Every structure is written in C-alpha cells, then in structure tokens.
Amino acid sequence: MKVGDKASVTRSFDETMLAEFFDLARNAPPVGYVPETLLSGIISYLLGVKLPGPGTNYLKQETKFLASAQPGESITATVEVTRLRPEKHLCDLSTTCTGADGTVFCTGRALVLVKDVAAPVEA
C-alpha cells in the first residue's frame, strides 16, 4: 500500500431498497433521498473489502454531507490513501461519494488500523 492508492465502487439504491432499509431501521420515516448512513456504508464497504481490505479496523471517520443523492441515482464512493504511519499501523484516507454528473454528495477522511500498511494492495 502506498500514498495515492485508490479504490472505488458504484452503487445505487432504488425505492424498494430504501423501503427495506427503513423497515430495518424501525420507526425511521422514509425520506425522498438516499440517507447519509447508506453513503457512509459504501465507504465502509470499500475500507473493509477493497482498500485497505480484509483485516482493517475502522478507527474514525469524518464526513461532511454536501448534497442529497436521489433514489436510483448512481453513487460512486472513492477512498484514497493520503498518509501511512507504519510504526503505528495506521492509514489515513480521503473519502468521497459523487454522482454521475459530478455532484459531490459527501467528502471526508477515515483513519484505519491495518495489520501491515507496507503490504501491496491486491488489484
């Protein structure tokens, strides 16, 4: 893993998926946009599955929500390594979620604990 490494994934949430989410959340009123929790969840997926990947321990996430994603809209989440601290097994990453038209839904950073920050990222 090195500074500048990136991983992205694109997802969308249709009305049926959002209804299921609100059913799971119990008593949460449905809204006409994709809840911020689901945007954060896409970022969490990337950290745990893609970059840094399995074995990652999530320590902190700061997110600023700037716009709302609409049901059915493509959302691309991206994480990028911005700093490595091998002596502490820490990795800082920038995080963003954007729409197909370039709208930035959220931006922020994450701090994760990684067993071996010097290990190469698998493609």
C-alpha positions in Angstrom: 0.0 0.0 0.0 1.3 3.5 -0.8 0.1 7.1 -0.7 -2.1 7.7 -3.7 -3.6 4.2 -3.9 -7.4 4.4 -4.7 -10.4 2.2 -4.7 -13.9 3.0 -6.0 -17.3 1.3 -6.3 -20.6 2.5 -7.8 -23.9 1.7 -6.3 -27.5 2.9 -6.5 -30.4 2.5 -4.2 -33.9 2.2 -5.7 -37.2 2.8 -3.9 -37.6 -0.9 -2.9 -34.1 -1.0 -1.3 -34.8 2.2 0.6 -38.1 0.9 1.9 -36.2 -2.2 3.1 -33.7 0.0 4.8 -36.4 1.9 6.6 -38.1 -1.3 7.7 -34.8 -2.4 9.2 -34.3 0.9 10.9 -37.7 0.6 12.6 -39.7 3.7 13.1 -37.5 5.7 10.7 -39.7 7.8 8.5 -39.0 7.3 4.7 -37.4 10.3 3.0 -37.2 11.2 -0.6 -33.4 10.8 -0.8 -30.7 8.3 0.0 -29.9 8.6 3.7 -26.4 9.6 4.7 -26.0 6.4 6.6 -26.1 4.5 3.3 -23.4 6.7 1.8 -21.2 6.1 4.8 -21.9 2.4 4.4 -20.5 2.4 0.8 -17.3 3.9 2.2 -17.1 1.4 5.0 -17.5 -1.4 2.4 -14.5 -0.1 0.4 -12.3 0.1 3.5 -13.1 -3.4 4.7 -13.2 -5.1 1.3 -11.0 -3.2 -1.2 -8.6 -0.7 0.4 -7.0 -1.4 2.7 -9.2 -4.6 2.7 -9.8 -7.5 5.0 -8.4 -7.2 8.5 -8.9 -3.4 8.5 -10.1 -1.9 11.8 -12.1 1.2 11.4 -11.0 3.9 14.0 -12.5 7.1 12.8 -14.5 8.7 10.0 -15.3 12.4 9.5 -17.8 13.1 6.8 -19.3 16.4 5.6 -22.6 15.8 3.7 -22.9 18.4 0.9 -25.9 17.2 -1.3 -28.5 14.5 -1.3 -28.5 11.5 -3.7 -31.8 10.6 -5.2 -33.3 7.1 -5.3 -31.9 5.3 -8.4 -29.0 7.7 -8.8 -25.5 6.3 -9.4 -23.3 6.9 -6.4 -19.5 6.4 -6.8 -17.6 6.1 -3.5 -13.9 6.5 -3.6 -11.2 6.1 -0.9 -7.6 7.3 -1.4 -4.6 6.7 0.8 -3.3 10.1 2.0 -0.9 9.1 4.7 0.8 5.9 6.1 2.2 5.6 9.6 3.8 2.1 9.5 5.2 2.4 13.0 1.7 2.7 14.4 0.0 0.5 11.7 -2.2 3.5 10.7 -3.6 4.6 7.4 -5.3 7.9 6.6 -7.6 8.0 3.6 -9.7 10.7 1.9 -13.3 9.6 1.2 -15.8 10.9 -1.3 -19.2 10.0 -2.8 -20.1 11.6 -6.1 -22.9 11.4 -8.7 -22.5 10.6 -12.4 -22.9 14.3 -13.1 -20.1 15.2 -10.8 -22.2 16.3 -7.8 -20.3 15.7 -4.6 -22.6 14.2 -2.0 -20.1 13.9 0.7 -16.4 14.2 1.4 -14.2 13.5 4.4 -11.5 11.3 5.8 -11.1 7.9 7.5 -8.4 6.6 9.9 -7.9 2.8 10.0 -5.7 0.4 11.7 -4.0 -2.0 9.3 -2.0 -5.1 10.2 0.6 -4.4 7.6 0.5 -1.0 6.0 3.5 -1.8 3.9 1.8 -4.7 2.1 1.0 -4.2 -1.5 -2.7 -3.7 -2.5 -4.2 -6.6 -4.5 -5.8 -5.5 -7.7 
